[in-house]
Amino acid sequence: MKHKKVLEKLDELTDEDWLVCLEICRNHIKTKLYNRTKIGAHCSETLGMDAVDYYVGEAIEKIYTGVWEWKFEQFSITDQLIRVINSMISEQVRKYKKAKENNQTKIVSKEPDFHLFQEVVDIESSEEEIYKNQVDLIFAAIEGDDFLESIFLAIHDGNDYSEIVEKLGISKTKLYRAIESIKTKSKTMAAKTLGDDK
């Protein structure tokens, strides 16, 4: 119920609100990571994309998907995103240092398909089986919706969010709403399937 209210508040934000918010967030990241994006934890090789795009995109996704709750009674969307970004930057440094200690040369920050939708299928089985069941269920849940199918196929093919919005000519806000819709439809179908099995 709380997340539904958050989505409603997000929906009330205008394009102008987002433009101002994103500009402030981008400048905040540039200041915070000053001269620390060429190598190390925040470089494009480690993150898979430009650090500013990565942290802004991931922070927005966390708000839209409910991973991080927007406490709109206390914080503006800009302040809340900056809090998420600061937390992500600290966590990325921690992960990077731990990986270096374990002699890992490559840190995979994100595997869009499996990790984005992994909560949809809640069964005890191997990762490969979960992946197959998850993909089958999602495709069944969104069958007939060309837009959602195009979004999921793009994610399934390993495109990052910047690539998807560019290819489909949509805003990131619309992309996050589509992802949320895919999850909702998939969870509804999963619950129905489990109910039918009982």
C-alpha positions in Angstrom: 0.0 0.0 0.0 2.8 2.4 0.9 4.6 1.7 -2.4 1.4 2.3 -4.3 1.3 5.8 -2.7 4.9 6.4 -3.6 4.2 5.5 -7.3 1.3 7.9 -7.2 3.5 10.7 -5.8 6.1 9.9 -8.5 3.4 10.1 -11.2 2.6 13.6 -9.9 6.1 14.9 -10.8 6.3 17.0 -13.9 8.9 16.8 -16.6 10.3 20.1 -15.3 10.5 18.6 -11.8 12.5 15.7 -13.2 14.8 18.0 -15.2 15.7 20.0 -12.1 16.1 16.9 -9.9 18.3 15.1 -12.4 20.5 18.1 -12.9 21.1 18.5 -9.2 21.7 14.7 -8.8 24.2 14.7 -11.7 26.1 17.7 -10.3 26.1 16.0 -6.8 27.7 12.9 -8.2 30.3 14.8 -10.2 31.3 16.7 -7.1 31.4 13.7 -4.8 33.4 11.6 -7.2 35.6 14.3 -8.4 38.6 12.8 -10.2 37.7 9.3 -9.0 36.0 7.9 -12.2 39.0 7.2 -14.3 40.1 4.0 -12.4 38.8 2.0 -9.5 35.4 1.5 -8.0 33.6 4.2 -10.0 35.2 3.9 -13.4 33.1 2.9 -16.4 34.9 -0.4 -16.8 33.9 -1.4 -13.3 30.3 -0.1 -13.5 29.6 -1.0 -17.1 28.8 2.6 -18.0 29.5 6.2 -17.1 29.4 6.7 -13.3 26.9 9.6 -13.4 24.5 7.7 -15.6 24.9 4.5 -13.5 24.2 6.1 -10.1 21.4 8.3 -11.3 19.7 5.5 -13.2 20.1 2.9 -10.4 18.9 5.3 -7.8 15.7 6.1 -9.8 15.1 2.4 -10.3 15.4 1.7 -6.6 12.8 4.3 -5.8 10.4 3.1 -8.5 10.7 -0.6 -7.6 10.5 0.0 -3.9 14.0 -1.3 -3.1 14.5 2.1 -1.4 11.4 3.8 0.0 10.8 7.4 -0.9 9.9 9.0 2.4 8.0 11.9 0.6 6.7 13.2 3.9 10.3 14.0 4.9 12.3 14.5 1.7 11.9 15.9 -1.7 12.5 13.5 -4.6 15.9 15.2 -5.1 16.9 14.8 -1.5 15.8 11.2 -1.4 17.7 10.3 -4.6 20.8 11.9 -3.3 20.5 9.8 -0.1 20.2 6.7 -2.3 23.1 7.7 -4.5 25.4 8.4 -1.4 24.5 4.9 0.0 25.2 3.3 -3.4 28.6 5.0 -3.8 29.6 3.8 -0.3 28.4 0.3 -1.0 30.2 0.2 -4.4 33.5 1.2 -2.6 33.0 -1.6 -0.1 32.3 -4.2 -2.8 35.3 -3.0 -4.8 37.7 -3.3 -1.9 36.3 -6.7 -1.0 36.7 -7.9 -4.6 40.3 -6.6 -4.7 41.0 -8.5 -1.5 39.7 -11.7 -3.1 41.9 -11.0 -6.2 38.9 -10.4 -8.5 39.7 -8.2 -11.4 36.2 -7.7 -12.6 33.1 -6.7 -10.5 29.8 -7.3 -12.2 27.6 -4.5 -10.8 24.4 -5.6 -12.5 22.9 -8.5 -14.3 19.7 -6.9 -15.5 17.6 -9.9 -16.4 18.0 -12.4 -13.6 18.5 -10.1 -10.7 15.8 -7.6 -11.7 13.0 -10.2 -11.8 14.4 -12.9 -9.5 11.7 -12.4 -6.9 9.0 -13.2 -9.4 9.5 -17.0 -9.1 9.8 -18.2 -5.6 10.7 -21.9 -5.8 13.5 -24.1 -4.5 15.6 -25.2 -7.5 18.8 -24.5 -9.3 19.6 -21.0 -10.7 19.3 -22.3 -14.2 15.8 -23.8 -13.5 14.7 -20.6 -11.8 15.9 -18.5 -14.7 14.0 -20.7 -17.2 10.8 -20.7 -15.1 11.1 -17.0 -14.6 11.4 -16.2 -18.3 8.6 -18.5 -19.3 6.3 -17.1 -16.6 7.1 -13.4 -17.5 6.5 -14.0 -21.2 3.2 -15.7 -20.5 2.2 -12.8 -18.1 2.8 -10.1 -20.7 1.8 -12.0 -23.8 -0.1 -9.7 -26.2 1.3 -6.5 -24.7 3.7 -5.4 -27.4 5.2 -2.6 -25.4 6.0 -4.7 -22.3 7.3 -7.5 -24.5 9.7 -5.1 -26.2 10.9 -3.9 -22.8 11.5 -7.4 -21.4 13.2 -8.6 -24.6 15.5 -5.7 -24.5 16.4 -6.5 -20.8 16.6 -10.2 -21.6 19.1 -9.4 -24.4 21.4 -7.6 -21.8 20.8 -4.0 -22.8 21.3 -1.5 -20.1 18.6 1.1 -19.3 20.3 3.9 -21.3 20.4 1.7 -24.4 16.7 0.7 -24.0 15.4 4.2 -23.7 17.4 5.2 -26.7 16.4 2.2 -28.8 12.7 2.5 -27.9 12.5 6.3 -27.8 11.0 6.4 -24.3 11.8 8.2 -21.1 13.5 6.4 -18.2 10.4 7.1 -16.1 8.3 5.2 -18.7 10.8 2.4 -18.6 10.7 2.0 -14.8 6.9 2.0 -14.9 7.0 -0.7 -17.5 9.3 -2.8 -15.4 7.0 -2.4 -12.4 4.1 -3.4 -14.6 6.0 -6.5 -15.8 6.7 -7.5 -12.2 3.1 -7.0 -11.1 1.6 -9.0 -14.0 4.2 -11.8 -13.4 3.6 -12.0 -9.7 -0.2 -12.1 -10.3 0.3 -15.0 -12.7 2.7 -16.7 -10.4 0.2 -16.5 -7.5 -2.6 -17.8 -9.8 -0.4 -20.7 -11.0 0.5 -21.7 -7.5 -3.2 -21.4 -6.5 -4.2 -23.7 -9.4 -1.6 -26.2 -8.3 -3.1 -26.6 -4.9 
